[in-house]
Amino acid sequence: MEVKCPICGRTMESGRVFGKGLLWSPKEHKWTVLAGKDDVSLYQGEFPEAWICKTCRRVVLHY
């Protein structure tokens, strides 16, 4: 699957993001890695597929 960078439009490089503590949070600062009610764990039993744009320093991932 070809993914284009949402910033520059270049083709992104495919790979995976590794780490079992991956957590998305709407908060700017978080004092724990435990998921709260508004948080999303990006580790769902396997490491998520991701695409990187090394020019824009952006990562897009599917969790």
N, C-alpha and C positions, 0 to 999 in steps of 0.2 A: 504494500500500500504506500503510495507516495503522499507525503504530507508537506504542505507549503507553510513556511513561517508566516504567522499572522502579522508580523511587523514589516519584514522586507520582501516577502513573497518568494524567497529562494526555497529550493527543495531541502528538507530537513533530513538529517541522518538518523536512521532507526537504531534502537538499542533497548536497554532496560535500566530501570533505576533500582539500586540495591540498598537494602537497609530495612530492618523490621520495625524501626521506630518512626516510619514516615507518617506524618499527621498534618493535615491541612486544618487551619483554624482562622476564623475571621478576626481574631484578636491580634494586636500588634505584639504583645508580650504574653508568654505563657509560662507558668511556674512548674508545670508537670507535663510529662509526655502521655499521660492518660487522657483518653478522649472524653471531652465534655459533650453536652447535648447539642452544641452547634458545630462540633468538630467532625472531620471525616478521616478515618484511617485509610491510608493509601495502600496499605499492605493487606491483601485479602487472601492470604494463603499462597500467593506466588508474587514474584516481583513484577511490578507493572511495566507494560510496554511503554516506551517513551521515544520521543523524537527531539533532537537537539539542533539548534541553529548556533553554530560557533561564532558567526558574525555578530548576531544580535544578543548572544548569551541568553537565549530563551530555551526553555524545555516545555514541551507539551506532552502530557501523559494520559493514558487510558487506564483507569483503575476499576 
